[in-house]
């Protein structure tokens, strides 16, 4: 199989390179798999409870509000400029090419980090599953789901398999994930709904009172961890050039976001009804398994664990897809090398880039073995991703406000939706991220590789951002990418007229 690069000297529209074969349902499947409600509930709720205690429902609801503003910004921008580069394209045009590149870079790096730790989580879930089946040792080796070495080794095998399915096309990936999602959601609804009814811990108004959270740092960390749980709804915009109607990407993103809100609220209340705070925070990556054991006997008790395993596998597959599409868009603009624009003539997908991303994720997963426990690895990764994701969401929202600033001359309702809400959402996320970084900085006086060390927790997102600055400098002065001159990106033909008040002039170069 030979991949064909797109020559730098030509700017063919993306639909000529990638197949338009997806509908709105496929977009929902990809976004829902990326958001991974089952994994977020089974793992993320325990991590978040470690920060905010028994306030999960209100934290999930409060985090949803700025994310809804971000989703509105994505939808408006996608309507006037559908491009698989999404935030990278829009921020570069409306604000600054440097900031646009940083948004694209953050999206790539954070997703690769996500893939690396999800590889370990997937292996851990499989080890839990075989343990429930009675297999405790193999060749004298005791199987330990909390061992990063064992979990990573098994997870890399799964990563190889899902990378291959991503190569063969999004349609096949989406078809597989549809069945996985149906099973996951049936299990989640059944167990969380049952736990909500029979849980031994009474409902408390304190669960929906954010003012009883002990400190501002815990509130900020809890909100950013919750933002991470919603992260992934925008994956559908990264395949907008492969969706038959680009506006279906916007519909899919919003459908996914509200679906996730419903699941997260249901899961939050159910977990707090069934489990105590110590049980919530003490089981880490095995939280959903513990919930199943508390609510049912075997073999039914294994269903949540199976759902978690399916969710982790789907997350790996759906994480590879948007990352490679974003790098494809950046390769078209020469901000990344021509390798990333190679398209398989057989499958119509960026196959070479897909393989490369899988290899990089596997390498980072191996490097993460310096953190011996799966739970600690999850905490460090989720905090770092939460900080950088809040930044690129905020920049995309500000790009929407700048792009549609003409709406301020329209009706108040239009100005509110197009400008005010994106600005408020961006300010909220930037404030949370900045406050949390300051808290990390002031909470330690030395550096060590531990999720309990503030300087290490600050180092991880800082390394992601600084590497992006270096990569941007290389793209501008070594690759001499025209993106840094014009602020424009190679894009498919627009299929929609600008909304009233839309400013289409390019942003500053």
FENNORKA-V350028 format. One record per residue. RES is the residue in three letters. PSI is psi in radians with two decimals (999 if undefined). OMEGA is omega in whole degrees, 0 to 359 (none if undefined). Layout:
RES,PSI,OMEGA + RES,PSI,OMEGA
This chain:
UNK,2.16,181 + UNK,2.23,177 + UNK,2.58,182 + UNK,2.06,178 + UNK,2.64,173 + UNK,2.11,182 + UNK,2.52,179 + UNK,-0.54,185 + UNK,-0.13,181 + UNK,2.67,181 + UNK,1.24,180 + UNK,2.54,177 + UNK,2.54,185 + UNK,-0.62,181 + UNK,-0.38,178 + UNK,-0.33,183 + UNK,-0.62,183 + UNK,2.58,185 + UNK,2.31,173 + UNK,1.72,186 + UNK,0.04,188 + UNK,2.64,174 + UNK,-3.04,184 + UNK,-0.61,179 + UNK,-0.73,178 + UNK,-0.70,178 + UNK,-0.72,178 + UNK,-0.74,181 + UNK,-0.79,181 + UNK,-0.79,181 + UNK,-0.73,181 + UNK,-0.65,178 + UNK,-0.65,178 + UNK,-0.72,179 + UNK,-0.62,171 + UNK,1.23,181 + UNK,-0.71,183 + UNK,-0.80,178 + UNK,-0.71,180 + UNK,-0.70,178 + UNK,-0.80,184 + UNK,-0.50,183 + UNK,-0.84,186 + UNK,-0.59,182 + UNK,-0.69,178 + UNK,-0.72,178 + UNK,-0.76,181 + UNK,-0.67,178 + UNK,-0.52,176 + UNK,-0.41,180 + UNK,-0.72,189 + UNK,0.00,181 + UNK,-2.54,183 + UNK,1.02,177 + UNK,0.46,185 + UNK,-0.76,183 + UNK,-0.82,183 + UNK,-0.59,178 + UNK,-0.76,179 + UNK,-0.64,180 + UNK,-0.75,180 + UNK,-0.69,179 + UNK,-0.48,181 + UNK,-0.54,187 + UNK,-0.92,176 + UNK,-0.56,179 + UNK,-0.61,177 + UNK,-0.69,175 + UNK,-0.67,178 + UNK,-0.74,180 + UNK,-0.68,176 + UNK,-0.69,178 + UNK,-0.79,178 + UNK,-0.76,183 + UNK,-0.77,180 + UNK,-0.78,181 + UNK,-0.69,179 + UNK,-0.49,181 + UNK,-0.66,183 + UNK,-0.34,181 + UNK,1.29,178 + UNK,2.17,182 + UNK,2.36,182 + UNK,-0.29,176 + UNK,-0.27,179 + UNK,-1.94,187 + UNK,-0.63,178 + UNK,-0.73,181 + UNK,-0.85,187 + UNK,-0.75,180 + UNK,-0.69,179 + UNK,-0.62,182 + UNK,-0.68,188 + UNK,-0.47,183 + UNK,-1.17,184 + UNK,2.41,176 + UNK,-0.60,179 + UNK,-0.80,178 + UNK,-0.64,178 + UNK,-0.79,178 + UNK,-0.70,181 + UNK,-0.67,177 + UNK,-0.80,178 + UNK,-0.72,181 + UNK,-0.76,179 + UNK,-0.75,179 + UNK,-0.71,180 + UNK,-0.93,186 + UNK,-0.77,182 + UNK,-0.65,179 + UNK,-0.64,177 + UNK,-0.71,175 + UNK,-0.74,177 + UNK,-0.78,179 + UNK,-0.67,183 + UNK,-0.79,181 + UNK,-0.49,175 + UNK,-0.53,172 + UNK,-0.80,179 + UNK,-0.74,179 + UNK,-0.71,179 + UNK,-0.78,177 + UNK,-0.69,179 + UNK,-0.75,179 + UNK,-0.70,179 + UNK,-0.68,177 + UNK,-0.68,175 + UNK,-0.70,183 + UNK,-0.78,180 + UNK,-0.50,176 + UNK,-0.71,176 + UNK,-0.49,179 + UNK,-0.01,176 + UNK,-0.04,180 + UNK,1.88,184 + UNK,-0.46,181 + UNK,2.61,176 + UNK,2.10,180 + UNK,0.67,179 + UNK,-0.06,179 + UNK,2.17,177 + UNK,2.17,182 + UNK,2.12,184 + UNK,1.90,180 + UNK,-0.33,180 + UNK,0.10,177 + UNK,2.09,180 + UNK,-0.55,181 + UNK,-0.90,181 + UNK,-0.77,183 + UNK,-0.71,180 + UNK,-0.75,180 + UNK,-0.80,180 + UNK,-0.67,181 + UNK,-0.60,180 + UNK,-0.61,176 + UNK,-0.75,178 + UNK,-0.70,179 + UNK,-0.71,178 + UNK,-0.75,182 + UNK,-0.79,183 + UNK,-0.49,175 + UNK,-0.71,178 + UNK,-0.74,180 + UNK,-0.57,177 + UNK,-0.53,179 + UNK,-0.69,186 + UNK,-0.08,174 + UNK,2.62,181 + UNK,-0.56,181 + UNK,-0.82,180 + UNK,-0.65,178 + UNK,-0.78,181 + UNK,-0.68,179 + UNK,-0.75,178 + UNK,-0.77,185 + UNK,-0.46,178 + UNK,-0.81,182 + UNK,-0.66,178 + UNK,-0.76,182 + UNK,-0.73,180 + UNK,-0.80,179 + UNK,-0.82,180 + UNK,-0.83,186 + UNK,-0.62,176 + UNK,-0.75,179 + UNK,-0.77,180 + UNK,-0.84,181 + UNK,-0.72,182 + UNK,-0.91,185 + UNK,-0.75,180 + UNK,-0.67,177 + UNK,-0.73,178 + UNK,-0.76,178 + UNK,-0.60,179 + UNK,-0.55,183 + UNK,-0.74,190 + UNK,-0.06,183 + UNK,2.47,185 + UNK,-0.30,183 + UNK,2.20,183 + UNK,2.70,173 + UNK,2.57,179 + UNK,2.37,176 + UNK,-0.37,179 + UNK,-0.42,179 + UNK,-0.47,182 + UNK,0.43,179 + UNK,1.73,183 + UNK,-0.27,184 + UNK,-0.18,178 + UNK,0.08,172 + UNK,2.30,192 + UNK,-0.65,185 + UNK,2.83,177 + UNK,-0.60,179 + UNK,-0.75,179 + UNK,-0.66,177 + UNK,-0.82,181 + UNK,-0.76,180 + UNK,-0.72,179 + UNK,-0.71,180 + UNK,-0.72,179 + UNK,-0.63,175 + UNK,-0.62,178 + UNK,-0.65,174 + UNK,-0.71,177 + UNK,-0.68,180 + UNK,-0.63,179 + UNK,-0.29,183 + UNK,2.34,179 + UNK,-0.30,180 + UNK,-0.48,183 + UNK,-0.03,179 + UNK,-0.52,180 + UNK,-0.47,179 + UNK,-0.38,179 + UNK,-0.21,176 + UNK,0.38,184 + UNK,-0.49,179 + UNK,-0.10,177 + UNK,0.08,176 + UNK,2.36,186 + UNK,-0.78,175 + UNK,1.95,183 + UNK,-0.46,180 + UNK,-0.31,175 + UNK,-0.46,177 + UNK,-0.73,178 + UNK,-0.76,179 + UNK,-0.75,181 + UNK,-0.72,180 + UNK,-0.77,181 + UNK,-0.70,177 + UNK,-0.77,180 + UNK,-0.76,185 + UNK,-0.80,180 + UNK,-0.58,175 + UNK,-0.75,179 + UNK,-0.70,178 + UNK,-0.80,179 + UNK,-0.79,180 + UNK,-0.72,182 + UNK,-0.66,177 + UNK,-0.77,178 + UNK,-0.83,180 + UNK,-0.68,180 + UNK,-0.87,179 + UNK,-0.73,182 + UNK,-0.79,180 + UNK,-0.71,181 + UNK,-0.39,174 + UNK,-0.59,187 + UNK,-0.69,189 + UNK,2.55,173 + UNK,2.97,180 + UNK,-0.74,179 + UNK,-0.67,178 + UNK,-0.64,179 + UNK,-0.84,186 + UNK,-0.34,187 + UNK,-0.18,186 + UNK,-0.17,171 + UNK,-2.13,184 + UNK,-0.14,181 + UNK,0.33,183 + UNK,-0.79,181 + UNK,-0.61,176 + UNK,-0.75,180 + UNK,-0.69,177 + UNK,-0.77,179 + UNK,-0.70,179 + UNK,-0.57,180 + UNK,-0.44,187 + UNK,-0.28,185 + UNK,2.86,173 + UNK,2.85,176 + UNK,2.54,6 + UNK,-0.13,182 + UNK,-0.57,182 + UNK,-0.33,180 + UNK,-0.22,183 + UNK,-0.79,177 + UNK,-0.64,179 + UNK,-0.71,176 + UNK,-0.73,178 + UNK,-0.71,178 + UNK,-0.71,178 + UNK,-0.80,178 + UNK,-0.73,181 + UNK,-0.74,180 + UNK,-0.72,178 + UNK,-0.79,179 + UNK,-0.62,179 + UNK,-0.69,177 + UNK,-0.83,183 + UNK,-0.81,183 + UNK,-0.38,176 + UNK,-0.62,179 + UNK,-0.72,189 + UNK,-0.99,182 + UNK,-0.54,180 + UNK,-0.84,181 + UNK,-0.62,179 + UNK,-0.69,176 + UNK,-0.70,179 + UNK,-0.55,174 + UNK,-0.82,179 + UNK,-0.71,180 + UNK,-0.57,176 + UNK,-0.63,177 + UNK,-0.54,183 + UNK,0.06,182 + UNK,0.31,171 + UNK,-0.36,167 + UNK,2.95,186 + UNK,2.90,182 + UNK,-0.30,178 + UNK,-0.66,187 + UNK,-0.13,178 + UNK,0.08,180 + UNK,2.23,182 + UNK,2.29,179 + UNK,2.13,178 + UNK,-0.37,181 + UNK,-0.78,186 + UNK,-0.26,182 + UNK,0.47,180 + UNK,2.76,175 + UNK,1.33,190 + UNK,-0.77,182 + UNK,-0.76,179 + UNK,-0.63,179 + UNK,-0.76,178 + UNK,-0.75,182 + UNK,-0.75,180 + UNK,-0.72,177 + UNK,-0.70,179 + UNK,-0.72,179 + UNK,-0.75,179 + UNK,-0.71,179 + UNK,-0.69,180 + UNK,-0.73,179 + UNK,-0.63,177 + UNK,-0.70,178 + UNK,-0.72,179 + UNK,-0.49,181 + UNK,-0.04,178 + UNK,-0.18,176 + UNK,-0.33,174 + UNK,1.88,193 + UNK,-0.43,185 + UNK,2.41,181 + UNK,-0.75,181 + UNK,-0.72,178 + UNK,-0.67,178 + UNK,-0.74,178 + UNK,-0.82,183 + UNK,-0.81,180 + UNK,-0.75,182 + UNK,-0.80,183 + UNK,-0.71,178 + UNK,-0.79,181 + UNK,-0.79,180 + UNK,-0.69,180 + UNK,-0.70,180 + UNK,-0.86,184 + UNK,-0.57,177 + UNK,-0.68,177 + UNK,-0.59,179 + UNK,-0.83,184 + UNK,-0.50,171 + UNK,-0.79,182 + UNK,-0.75,180 + UNK,-0.67,178 + UNK,-0.69,178 + UNK,-0.71,178 + UNK,-0.61,176 + UNK,-0.69,178 + UNK,-0.75,179 + UNK,-0.70,179 + UNK,-0.70,182 + UNK,-0.63,184 + UNK,0.46,183 + UNK,-0.37,176 + UNK,-0.32,179 + UNK,-0.30,177 + UNK,-0.36,177 + UNK,-0.07,180 + UNK,-2.69,181 + UNK,2.82,179 + UNK,-0.70,181 + UNK,-0.68,179 + UNK,-0.74,178 + UNK,-0.66,179 + UNK,-0.81,183 + UNK,-0.71,189 + UNK,-0.51,188 + UNK,-0.93,189 + UNK,-0.85,182 + UNK,-0.77,175 + UNK,-0.69,180 + UNK,-0.75,179 + UNK,-0.71,179 + UNK,-0.75,179 + UNK,-0.77,180 + UNK,-0.68,179 + UNK,-0.84,182 + UNK,-0.70,178 + UNK,-0.70,178 + UNK,-0.77,179 + UNK,-0.82,181 + UNK,-0.75,179 + UNK,-0.75,180 + UNK,-0.71,181 + UNK,-0.70,178 + UNK,-0.73,177 + UNK,-0.69,178 + UNK,-0.72,176 + UNK,-0.78,184 + UNK,-0.70,184 + UNK,-0.05,186 + UNK,-0.06,183 + UNK,2.78,177 + UNK,0.15,177 + UNK,2.95,183 + UNK,2.32,170 + UNK,2.66,182 + UNK,1.60,182 + UNK,2.43,177 + UNK,-0.14,176 + UNK,-0.08,182 + UNK,2.07,184 + UNK,-0.66,181 + UNK,-0.63,176 + UNK,-0.72,180 + UNK,-0.52,176 + UNK,-0.59,181 + UNK,-0.69,185 + UNK,-0.95,177 + UNK,-0.57,179 + UNK,-0.70,178 + UNK,-0.68,178 + UNK,-0.77,183 + UNK,-0.78,183 + UNK,-0.63,176 + UNK,-0.57,177 + UNK,-0.67,177 + UNK,-0.77,178 + UNK,-0.74,179 + UNK,-0.63,178 + UNK,-0.74,179 + UNK,-0.72,178 + UNK,-0.74,180 + UNK,-0.65,183 + UNK,-0.85,189 + UNK,-0.45,178 + UNK,-0.87,178 + UNK,-0.33,182 + UNK,0.84,182 + UNK,2.28,177 + UNK,-0.29,178 + UNK,-0.63,182 + UNK,-0.11,177 + UNK,-0.80,185 + UNK,-0.41,186 + UNK,0.07,181 + UNK,2.74,180 + UNK,2.65,171 + UNK,2.23,188 + UNK,2.73,172 + UNK,2.90,176 + UNK,2.39,179 + UNK,2.46,181 + UNK,0.04,182 + UNK,2.60,176 + UNK,2.61,178 + UNK,2.58,176 + UNK,2.81,175 + UNK,2.34,178 + UNK,0.03,182 + UNK,2.31,175 + UNK,2.11,184 + UNK,0.07,177 + UNK,2.53,181 + UNK,2.67,178 + UNK,3.12,183 + UNK,2.47,177 + UNK,999,none
